[in-house]
Amino acid sequence: MACKRSGVQIPSAPHSCMKTFFLETKELILSQGIIAVLAIIQIRIVAKAFGPELYGTIGVYLGLIAICFRVLNSRNSDLILINFKNTKKNFLKTSILFEFFLGLLSAVLIIVLLLISKNFDLLNLYNLPNYLVFYIFSRIFLNVMEVFKGIYTHQGDMKTYSSLEAFSNILRFSLVVSFVIYESSLESFFNALSIHALIVGILVLYLLLKNNEQILDSIGIVEYFQLSKKSFYQIRSDQAVGLIPAHLDIVVIGYFANFYAAGIYRIAKKLVDPINYLIVAFSPWMLNKISNDSNFKFSSLVKRIILPASITLFAFYFIFGKILIDLIVGEDFADSFYPMLILLVGYISYFLTFWTRHYLFLNDLIIKHTYGRLINLSVFILLTAVLANTFSYNGIALALTLGTITQKMYELFTYLRHKNSKSKL
């Protein structure tokens, strides 16, 4: 049986199936490849300009801000996909308004937290600079990206999706690098991010509204909330428990150790982030495939694509990791090697099983993914309490990795159990 473009089946020709896979994902892989290369170059320039301590300071601020925004906004593209299944009405403008409202709530939340940190002398925050406030409120515009992702994933328009992703990251790279080269300061760095957020947000709004079908039967904000309420709460609870270990790790290091240790850890994490870019590249394609083919063969994809890629990645980092660190950021960050290897194990375990989340989501089992994240969070918190003071960034890296592995094992078991139960019907 051949591997057809309309849906991946058990192939008689593995090379043909691999060719089909790469043809269907080439735009996504290319865009994420560009993003990964630019990210590495940006790390080299920014980390060398600031050094471990200031680089760690940036990581702590960005970690706090990311948690506050993503706890209300992350994966709201899934909400768009669900709403397309539940209504034929036009909800584009209402969904944009909804995302701006959530962004405003997030901005207020982070301002309150930063003021508390200032008043209680936490994280060495002695004042709330204007450039940080500017970035926080400009960050609201990026919320609308979730609407864009949901709509273009639903349409299967991966070319436009990946093109915008590439443009966004090229713009961010250009602004950050030029601003930091001109003046190596926190103000320059965050001003660059603010301008990027405003430009990308306005561009996304233009693209969405330009192609909006003007039909009379549209949804108001109250009706949209009623339509989205159940799914929104499920997605938010799922994301909230996953965001803490994903973004709070650097903040925890900054609190228990210092900004220098946070900088060492952040470099380790940034150097394994290209694995996340692969996951981001494959995810829209995966969602589209599962939506259109309930018999998608995950085992074939894992054996022929993901497993060989994982083995290659691990070998590369293990053999060339020290050289990579020295080449990209220099001797000041040499201590990043061991936390990088520890994190690598967790990242690869997630890469091998990233598809379980999409399967659970599209089979109305997202609550199982939430349970998996709760397990992850519990393991992370428990091990952080035990390891952080003694082992600093290595302890946090181990806590994050073991939490990830435990979560993905639970999700894989849930997938296998659900699949077996379906086959018996």
Backbone torsions as a table, in degrees:
resi	resn	phi	psi	omega
1	MET	NA	134.2	-174.4
2	ALA	-83.9	159.5	175.7
3	CYS	-89.9	105.9	-172.4
4	LYS	-93.9	155.0	-177.4
5	ARG	-68.8	-27.4	-176.9
6	SER	-74.3	-16.3	179.1
7	GLY	179.2	139.1	-176.3
8	VAL	-79.0	124.4	178.4
9	GLN	-120.8	178.5	178.5
10	ILE	-65.5	115.7	-172.4
11	PRO	-87.5	147.1	172.5
12	SER	-87.9	-17.6	-179.7
13	ALA	-128.8	99.5	-176.7
14	PRO	-57.6	-40.3	-178.9
15	HIS	-65.3	-36.2	177.1
16	SER	-65.1	-40.5	179.5
17	CYS	-65.2	-41.9	178.1
18	MET	-63.5	-40.1	178.4
19	LYS	-61.7	-43.6	178.3
20	THR	-61.4	-43.4	179.7
21	PHE	-59.1	-47.9	-177.6
22	PHE	-69.9	-32.1	176.1
23	LEU	-65.1	-38.6	-177.3
24	GLU	-77.5	-21.7	-176.3
25	THR	-114.2	7.6	-171.6
26	LYS	-60.8	-39.7	179.8
27	GLU	-65.8	-41.5	179.8
28	LEU	-66.6	-43.5	179.5
29	ILE	-64.6	-41.5	179.6
30	LEU	-63.2	-46.3	-178.2
31	SER	-64.6	-42.6	179.2
32	GLN	-71.3	-29.9	174.8
33	GLY	-64.8	-43.1	176.2
34	ILE	-61.5	-43.7	179.7
35	ILE	-60.3	-43.7	-178.4
36	ALA	-63.7	-44.4	179.6
37	VAL	-62.7	-46.1	179.4
38	LEU	-63.2	-38.2	179.2
39	ALA	-62.5	-41.8	179.3
40	ILE	-64.7	-42.8	178.4
41	ILE	-63.9	-41.5	179.3
42	GLN	-63.5	-41.4	177.4
43	ILE	-58.6	-45.3	-178.6
44	ARG	-58.3	-46.3	-176.4
45	ILE	-71.6	-48.8	-174.9
46	VAL	-70.3	-46.1	-178.0
47	ALA	-63.9	-40.3	179.1
48	LYS	-69.6	-33.4	-179.7
49	ALA	-70.5	-37.2	-174.1
50	PHE	-97.4	-31.4	-173.8
51	GLY	83.1	168.8	-174.6
52	PRO	-58.2	-41.1	-173.3
53	GLU	-68.5	-52.0	179.5
54	LEU	-67.0	-35.0	177.2
55	TYR	-64.0	-36.2	174.9
56	GLY	-67.8	-36.6	176.8
57	THR	-59.8	-44.8	177.2
58	ILE	-59.0	-43.6	-179.1
59	GLY	-62.3	-39.4	179.7
60	VAL	-65.8	-47.2	179.0
61	TYR	-61.2	-47.9	-178.8
62	LEU	-65.1	-34.1	178.1
63	GLY	-63.2	-46.0	178.3
64	LEU	-62.5	-44.9	-178.4
65	ILE	-65.9	-41.4	-179.7
66	ALA	-61.8	-42.7	180.0
67	ILE	-60.1	-46.8	-175.9
68	CYS	-66.0	-35.1	179.2
69	PHE	-80.6	-45.2	-173.4
70	ARG	-73.3	-22.9	178.6
71	VAL	-64.2	-24.0	177.7
72	LEU	-107.8	-15.0	-170.7
73	ASN	-119.8	-27.7	-174.1
74	SER	-58.1	133.8	178.5
75	ARG	65.1	19.5	173.8
76	ASN	-68.8	-9.8	171.0
77	SER	-62.8	-32.2	175.7
78	ASP	-63.8	-36.0	178.1
79	LEU	-62.2	-39.9	177.4
80	ILE	-61.5	-44.8	-179.5
81	LEU	-62.5	-41.0	178.5
82	ILE	-65.4	-41.7	-179.3
83	ASN	-64.9	-31.6	175.2
84	PHE	-63.8	-31.9	178.6
85	LYS	-75.7	-26.7	-171.3
86	ASN	-99.7	-9.9	-179.8
87	THR	-152.5	152.6	175.1
88	LYS	-103.0	0.1	-178.4
89	LYS	-77.8	163.3	179.1
90	ASN	-84.9	115.9	-179.4
91	PHE	-121.4	17.0	-175.5
92	LEU	-59.9	-58.1	-175.7
93	LYS	-62.8	-36.5	-180.0
94	THR	-67.9	-38.9	178.9
95	SER	-66.7	-35.2	176.3
96	ILE	-64.8	-46.2	178.3
97	LEU	-60.7	-40.2	179.4
98	PHE	-61.5	-42.4	-179.7
99	GLU	-67.7	-36.4	176.3
100	PHE	-65.0	-39.6	178.0
101	PHE	-63.0	-44.2	177.9
102	LEU	-63.5	-38.2	178.4
103	GLY	-62.6	-40.7	178.3
104	LEU	-63.9	-41.8	176.5
105	LEU	-61.0	-41.9	179.3
106	SER	-63.5	-42.3	-179.6
107	ALA	-62.1	-43.4	178.9
108	VAL	-63.4	-40.8	-179.4
109	LEU	-61.6	-46.3	-177.8
110	ILE	-68.8	-35.8	176.6
111	ILE	-61.7	-44.0	179.1
112	VAL	-61.2	-44.9	-179.5
113	LEU	-64.2	-40.6	178.9
114	LEU	-67.3	-36.3	177.0
115	LEU	-66.9	-38.0	175.9
116	ILE	-63.8	-43.0	178.3
117	SER	-61.0	-39.1	179.1
118	LYS	-66.1	-46.6	-176.0
119	ASN	-68.7	-30.8	-178.6
120	PHE	-103.1	10.3	176.1
121	ASP	56.9	46.9	177.9
122	LEU	-96.2	145.6	175.1
123	LEU	55.9	27.6	178.2
124	ASN	55.9	31.9	178.0
125	LEU	-94.2	107.3	-174.9
126	TYR	-100.3	-15.9	176.8
127	ASN	-154.9	168.2	178.8
128	LEU	-112.5	93.6	-174.2
129	PRO	-67.0	151.8	-178.8
130	ASN	-61.5	-36.9	-177.7
131	TYR	-65.1	-29.7	177.8
132	LEU	-73.6	-38.9	176.3
133	VAL	-63.9	-41.7	178.4
134	PHE	-60.5	-43.5	179.4
135	TYR	-64.9	-42.9	-178.2
136	ILE	-58.3	-44.7	-177.5
137	PHE	-78.9	-29.6	174.9
138	SER	-70.0	-27.9	179.3
139	ARG	-61.6	-22.2	178.3
140	ILE	-57.2	-36.4	-177.0
141	PHE	-64.1	-26.4	180.0
142	LEU	-74.3	-13.7	177.9
143	ASN	-58.9	-32.8	-176.0
144	VAL	-69.0	-11.8	176.3
145	MET	-60.9	-30.9	179.8
146	GLU	-66.3	-34.9	175.7
147	VAL	-64.9	-45.5	179.1
148	PHE	-59.1	-47.9	-178.9
149	LYS	-60.9	-43.8	-179.1
150	GLY	-63.3	-45.0	-176.8
151	ILE	-68.7	-44.6	-177.1
152	TYR	-76.2	-25.7	171.4
153	THR	-68.6	-41.7	177.3
154	HIS	-60.0	-39.9	-179.1
155	GLN	-78.7	-14.9	-177.5
156	GLY	74.3	18.4	-178.6
157	ASP	-87.6	76.7	-176.9
158	MET	-72.1	-24.8	-178.4
159	LYS	-67.0	-49.7	178.2
160	THR	-65.5	-41.4	179.0
161	TYR	-56.1	-52.6	-176.5
162	SER	-70.5	-32.1	179.0
163	SER	-64.9	-42.1	178.6
164	LEU	-67.4	-41.0	176.9
165	GLU	-57.9	-45.1	-179.5
166	ALA	-64.5	-45.1	179.3
167	PHE	-60.1	-44.3	-179.5
168	SER	-58.6	-44.5	-176.9
169	ASN	-75.4	-33.9	175.0
170	ILE	-65.2	-41.5	178.2
171	LEU	-63.3	-46.2	179.9
172	ARG	-61.7	-42.9	177.8
173	PHE	-59.3	-48.5	-177.4
174	SER	-62.0	-44.1	-178.8
175	LEU	-67.3	-47.8	-177.6
176	VAL	-63.2	-47.0	-178.1
177	VAL	-63.4	-46.4	-178.3
178	SER	-66.2	-40.4	179.6
179	PHE	-67.7	-41.1	-178.3
180	VAL	-70.7	-38.9	177.0
181	ILE	-63.4	-39.9	179.0
182	TYR	-66.1	-43.1	179.7
183	GLU	-152.9	115.2	-178.3
184	SER	-81.7	82.6	179.8
185	SER	-143.7	158.5	176.7
186	LEU	-61.3	-36.0	-179.9
187	GLU	-61.9	-45.6	179.1
188	SER	-61.5	-43.3	-178.5
189	PHE	-61.2	-50.1	-176.8
190	PHE	-73.3	-29.1	173.9
191	ASN	-64.4	-38.3	177.2
192	ALA	-62.5	-44.0	178.5
193	LEU	-65.0	-35.1	179.9
194	SER	-65.9	-46.2	179.5
195	ILE	-63.2	-40.7	177.9
196	HIS	-59.5	-46.6	-178.3
197	ALA	-61.1	-41.5	-179.0
198	LEU	-66.8	-45.8	-178.0
199	ILE	-64.1	-48.5	-178.2
200	VAL	-65.2	-41.6	179.3
201	GLY	-60.8	-44.2	179.7
202	ILE	-66.5	-39.7	178.4
203	LEU	-63.4	-43.2	179.6
204	VAL	-63.8	-42.1	177.1
205	LEU	-58.7	-43.3	179.5
206	TYR	-61.3	-46.8	-178.5
207	LEU	-63.8	-40.3	-179.1
208	LEU	-68.8	-47.6	-176.0
209	LEU	-73.6	-29.5	179.2
210	LYS	-62.3	-39.7	-176.4
211	ASN	-99.9	12.3	-179.8
212	ASN	-71.1	128.8	177.7
213	GLU	-76.4	120.9	-177.2
214	GLN	-83.0	88.4	176.5
215	ILE	-113.9	152.4	-173.8
216	LEU	-70.7	-35.4	-173.2
217	ASP	-82.7	85.0	-180.0
218	SER	-113.6	168.5	-174.2
219	ILE	-104.8	135.2	173.7
220	GLY	-83.6	172.2	-174.1
221	ILE	-65.2	-37.3	179.8
222	VAL	-67.6	-45.4	179.0
223	GLU	-64.5	-37.3	178.8
224	TYR	-64.3	-40.7	179.3
225	PHE	-64.9	-41.3	177.9
226	GLN	-63.6	-39.6	179.0
227	LEU	-64.5	-39.1	-171.0
228	SER	-94.5	-14.5	-166.1
229	LYS	-52.7	-54.1	-175.5
230	LYS	-62.7	-49.6	-178.9
231	SER	-66.1	-37.6	-179.7
232	PHE	-61.1	-46.5	-179.7
233	TYR	-64.4	-38.7	178.7
234	GLN	-64.8	-45.6	-179.9
235	ILE	-65.8	-40.8	-178.4
236	ARG	-65.8	-43.1	178.1
237	SER	-64.6	-38.4	177.6
238	ASP	-62.7	-46.3	-177.1
239	GLN	-72.8	-37.4	-175.9
240	ALA	-59.0	-45.1	-177.3
241	VAL	-72.4	-21.3	178.8
242	GLY	-87.3	-24.1	-175.7
243	LEU	-75.3	-26.8	-176.0
244	ILE	-63.0	-54.6	177.1
245	PRO	-67.2	-27.8	-177.0
246	ALA	-72.8	-31.4	-175.5
247	HIS	-121.8	-21.6	-176.6
248	LEU	-83.7	-12.5	-177.4
249	ASP	-57.1	-46.6	-179.5
250	ILE	-66.7	-38.7	178.5
251	VAL	-62.7	-41.2	179.2
252	VAL	-62.1	-42.8	178.3
253	ILE	-63.2	-41.8	177.7
254	GLY	-61.1	-32.0	-179.1
255	TYR	-80.8	-48.9	-175.8
256	PHE	-78.2	-31.1	-178.4
257	ALA	-113.4	-101.9	179.2
258	ASN	-163.6	176.1	-178.3
259	PHE	-67.9	-27.9	177.0
260	TYR	-62.1	-48.7	178.3
261	ALA	-62.0	-37.0	177.4
262	ALA	-63.4	-36.8	178.2
263	GLY	-66.9	-41.9	177.7
264	ILE	-61.2	-45.6	-179.7
265	TYR	-66.2	-39.9	-177.2
266	ARG	-64.3	-37.5	176.4
267	ILE	-64.5	-43.2	178.3
268	ALA	-57.4	-43.0	-178.6
269	LYS	-70.9	-39.6	179.7
270	LYS	-64.3	-34.6	-177.3
271	LEU	-73.0	-22.3	175.3
272	VAL	-98.1	-3.3	178.9
273	ASP	-59.3	-28.3	176.1
274	PRO	-52.9	-25.2	175.7
275	ILE	-66.0	-36.5	175.5
276	ASN	-64.0	-34.5	178.8
277	TYR	-63.8	-35.2	175.1
278	LEU	-63.5	-42.7	179.4
279	ILE	-63.0	-43.4	178.2
280	VAL	-63.0	-38.0	-179.6
281	ALA	-65.9	-41.0	-175.5
282	PHE	-82.5	-23.0	-171.4
283	SER	-62.3	-48.4	178.6
284	PRO	-60.8	-40.2	177.1
285	TRP	-62.2	-42.8	-180.0
286	MET	-63.6	-45.6	178.7
287	LEU	-60.0	-42.9	179.7
288	ASN	-63.6	-40.8	-179.4
289	LYS	-66.4	-47.6	-177.8
290	ILE	-65.5	-34.5	179.3
291	SER	-63.4	-32.4	-174.9
292	ASN	-103.6	-5.7	-178.5
293	ASP	-145.2	99.9	-177.9
294	SER	-69.9	-13.8	-179.3
295	ASN	-106.3	28.4	179.7
296	PHE	-55.5	133.6	-176.2
297	LYS	-94.2	93.7	-179.4
298	PHE	-66.5	-36.4	-176.6
299	SER	-60.8	-38.8	178.7
300	SER	-64.1	-42.9	179.4
301	LEU	-63.9	-43.6	-178.2
302	VAL	-65.3	-47.9	-175.4
303	LYS	-67.1	-39.0	-172.0
304	ARG	-94.3	-22.8	-175.5
305	ILE	-120.6	-58.9	-167.8
306	ILE	-73.5	-43.8	-178.6
307	LEU	-64.4	-48.8	176.9
308	PRO	-59.6	-38.3	178.3
309	ALA	-64.6	-39.0	-179.2
310	SER	-65.8	-43.6	179.0
311	ILE	-62.6	-42.4	179.0
312	THR	-63.0	-43.2	-179.4
313	LEU	-63.8	-45.0	-179.3
314	PHE	-62.6	-44.6	179.5
315	ALA	-61.1	-41.4	-179.2
316	PHE	-61.9	-50.4	-177.6
317	TYR	-65.8	-39.1	-177.8
318	PHE	-66.6	-41.3	-176.1
319	ILE	-80.6	-43.5	-172.3
320	PHE	-108.4	8.5	-174.5
321	GLY	-57.2	-48.3	-178.5
322	LYS	-64.8	-40.4	177.7
323	ILE	-64.4	-40.0	-179.9
324	LEU	-60.7	-46.2	-180.0
325	ILE	-62.8	-46.4	-179.1
326	ASP	-64.0	-39.0	-178.2
327	LEU	-70.0	-39.3	-173.5
328	ILE	-85.2	-47.7	-172.9
329	VAL	-122.7	-9.5	174.4
330	GLY	92.4	178.4	-173.9
331	GLU	-65.2	-25.2	-179.0
332	ASP	-58.5	-24.4	-177.1
333	PHE	-111.0	22.3	-177.4
334	ALA	-59.6	-30.1	-179.2
335	ASP	-69.5	-5.4	-179.9
336	SER	-74.7	-11.3	-172.6
337	PHE	-61.5	-50.7	-175.3
338	TYR	-69.7	-43.4	174.0
339	PRO	-63.1	-29.2	177.5
340	MET	-64.3	-44.1	179.2
341	LEU	-66.0	-39.8	178.6
342	ILE	-63.0	-45.8	178.7
343	LEU	-64.8	-34.3	-178.7
344	LEU	-57.6	-40.2	179.4
345	VAL	-60.5	-43.6	178.8
346	GLY	-67.4	-41.8	-179.8
347	TYR	-63.7	-41.1	-179.1
348	ILE	-69.9	-37.5	177.1
349	SER	-62.8	-36.5	176.8
350	TYR	-69.1	-41.9	-179.9
351	PHE	-60.9	-40.9	-178.9
352	LEU	-63.4	-27.6	-173.8
353	THR	-127.6	22.0	-177.0
354	PHE	-60.4	-28.0	-176.5
355	TRP	-68.9	-19.3	-179.4
356	THR	-61.4	-35.5	179.9
357	ARG	-62.9	-42.9	-179.3
358	HIS	-68.0	-38.7	177.5
359	TYR	-62.3	-47.0	-180.0
360	LEU	-62.9	-40.4	-179.8
361	PHE	-62.5	-47.0	-175.3
362	LEU	-81.3	-6.1	175.5
363	ASN	-111.1	24.7	177.3
364	ASP	56.4	36.4	179.0
365	LEU	-120.7	26.9	-176.6
366	ILE	-61.0	-26.3	178.6
367	ILE	-62.1	-30.7	177.5
368	LYS	-67.6	-37.0	175.4
369	HIS	-64.3	-38.3	176.8
370	THR	-62.9	-42.8	177.1
371	TYR	-60.3	-41.7	178.3
372	GLY	-61.0	-40.5	178.6
373	ARG	-69.7	-33.6	175.4
374	LEU	-63.8	-39.7	175.6
375	ILE	-62.5	-45.8	177.3
376	ASN	-56.2	-49.4	-178.6
377	LEU	-61.3	-42.2	-179.4
378	SER	-63.0	-45.2	178.5
379	VAL	-62.9	-43.7	-179.7
380	PHE	-60.8	-48.2	-178.2
381	ILE	-64.3	-44.9	-178.5
382	LEU	-62.1	-49.1	-177.8
383	LEU	-71.4	-32.4	176.3
384	THR	-62.0	-44.0	179.3
385	ALA	-61.0	-33.9	-177.3
386	VAL	-84.0	-37.9	-167.9
387	LEU	-102.8	-24.4	-169.2
388	ALA	-60.5	-48.1	-176.6
389	ASN	-64.6	-39.1	-175.3
390	THR	-83.1	-44.3	-171.9
391	PHE	-109.1	2.0	174.3
392	SER	51.4	-126.6	-173.8
393	TYR	-67.3	-29.8	176.2
394	ASN	-67.0	-37.3	178.0
395	GLY	-66.6	-42.0	177.6
396	ILE	-64.9	-41.1	178.9
397	ALA	-61.4	-42.1	179.3
398	LEU	-67.0	-41.0	178.4
399	ALA	-61.4	-42.9	179.9
400	LEU	-65.9	-42.2	-177.7
401	THR	-67.2	-46.1	-179.8
402	LEU	-67.1	-34.3	175.1
403	GLY	-63.2	-43.6	179.3
404	THR	-63.6	-46.4	-179.6
405	ILE	-61.0	-42.5	179.3
406	THR	-63.0	-43.0	179.2
407	GLN	-61.1	-48.4	-174.7
408	LYS	-69.6	-31.3	175.0
409	MET	-65.2	-41.2	177.5
410	TYR	-63.5	-44.5	-179.6
411	GLU	-64.8	-40.1	179.1
412	LEU	-64.2	-42.0	177.1
413	PHE	-62.3	-41.6	179.3
414	THR	-64.0	-42.0	177.6
415	TYR	-60.1	-48.3	-177.6
416	LEU	-63.3	-40.1	179.5
417	ARG	-66.2	-42.2	179.1
418	HIS	-67.7	-39.9	179.2
419	LYS	-63.9	-43.2	179.7
420	ASN	-65.8	-38.5	179.7
421	SER	-66.5	-35.4	177.8
422	LYS	-68.1	-38.6	-178.1
423	SER	-67.4	-22.4	-179.6
424	LYS	-82.3	-15.2	-177.8
425	LEU	-74.5	NA	NA
